[in-house]
Amino acid sequence: MEWEVVIGLEVHVQLATQSKIFSGASTAFGAEPNTQACAVDLAMPGTLPVPNEEAFRYAVMFGLAMNAEIGKRSVFERKNYFYPDLPKGYQTTQLEKPIVGAGQIEIHLEDGSSKTVRLHHAHLEEDAGKSLHDAVFDSGHGMSGIDLNRAGTPLIEIVSEPDMRSAAEAVAYLKKIHSIVTYLGISDGDMSQGSLRCDANVSVRLKGEEELGTRTEIKNLNSFRFIEKAIKVEAQRQIDLIEDGGKVTQETRLYDADKNETRSMRSKEVANDYRYFPCPDLLPVVLTDDYVEQVRGELPELPDAKCARFEKDYGLSAYDADQLTQERATADYFEQVAAKSGEPKLAANWVMGELAALLNREEKSIENSPVSAEHLAGLIARIKDNTISSKIAKQVFEAMANGEGDADAVIEAKGLKQVSDTGAIEKMVDDVIAASSSQVENYRNADPDKRPKMMGFFVGQIMKASKGQANPQMINKILKEKLDALL
């Protein structure tokens, strides 16, 4: 039997507003527990919520970026359920009339193919607090604490259609969502801090079937790697269960990264279980056409448009342009290097190559790069004007990363300037030829089409003699002339 995996994602994005969605309490990350939850966030008697206009503007920006319908009249409902980190006993959210309607997004896969994933809707809601398990209190271990700082933080929940057919597609979709919200500046997208997290709805069916299988929901996935692994292991669990004669139960499950397995959390609720009803404290919010068009005019250049521009303006390949525009900070860094160096292709190679390796090795973001865009541009300029070779450039780059100054300072301090003096190189070539009589004889007796490869030995010896500082182009030119003169 050949099985097909069907995936839909619910992505929760914390909006980067200064205050909460219905109160003036701060949303700043990292405060002491329970110091940023006010009476409004907890729906204490006598308090009334007031909608945060910035949250609506951010939601509209996202909807426009997704080519989605904008809900000109959106309504808040109360979603009733009890968890320890939701002391109100309900969540203020949107159901029937969300702020963002149907839309679509194009994702790009590693094999070079593309796919369109449909957006069902995106709605505004408030976040709950956070349960801190196994916290240490004066009374001992094994207890849970509740931090309500996050309660009331504005979210958009982005609900896809079940259009994805592999874990790789799901990751590509989530990365594109991450890219869009960070380009827009409506969220920092920091998954480690919970700014962007995801629930995955997973089901399986036999290839060719139209009817969807019974789905399970995997809650609170907070890294691209965990999302991919969780979907794969849950899909295989369902396939094994069905092939063994069992049935998949609609339920909510958690992913255990240590054991690489999902485990049951609770039976999956449906809408009726939540007893939705319109929030009596909040009027419908009505947006005018002029307001939506004003927001549209404020949108920044988005990833797909920037990617197309990088191909056109900088002559980059589709792959390079796509890689450089996935994160806004990387795209901005590249453009600075390209502008200052005048060498966009070299800039792309260094940003995606040596710089990316350095940042990965040191676990740093490009915003905290130890090599500034200006310094990298200066290094590329020295490659361009033949001051240093590409090989020596890597030594200079490492020195810059260690804080030893810009490219010119490092080259001067370490004496790395490339030897381009014709007389000096000719002498090194003559010395190597004189010391390599057997290799010269082999070169003379070799077939003409084999001689270019045989030159590698001589080039290596000359580079060794020059401590890697001789101009490679000049070496090859002078060496070939002198060897051919001996034929």
Secondary structure, 3 states (H helix, E strand, C coil): CCEEEEEEEEEEEECCCCECCCCCCECCCCCCCCCCCCCCCCCCCCCCCCCCHHHHHHHHHHHHHCCCCECCEECCEEEECCCCCCCCCEEEECCCCCCECCEEEEEECCCCCEEEEEEEEEEEEECCCEEEEEEEECCEEEEEEEECCCCCCEEEEEEECCCECCHHHHHHHHHHHHHHHHHHCCCCCCHHHCCEEEEEEEEEEECCCCCCCCCEEEEEECCHHHHHHHHHHHHHHHHHHHHCCCCCCCEEEEEECCCCEEEEEEECCCHHHHCCEECCCCCCEECCHHHHHHHHHCCCCCHHHHHHHHHHHHCCCHHHHHHHHCCHHHHHHHHHHHHHHCCHHHHHHHHHHHHHHHHHHHCCCHHHCCCCHHHHHHHHHHHHCCCCCHHHHHHHHHHHHCCCCCHHHHHHHHCCCCECCHHHHHHHHHHHHHCCHHHHHHHHHCCHHHHHHHHHHHHHHHHHHCCCCECHHHHHHHHHHHHHHCC
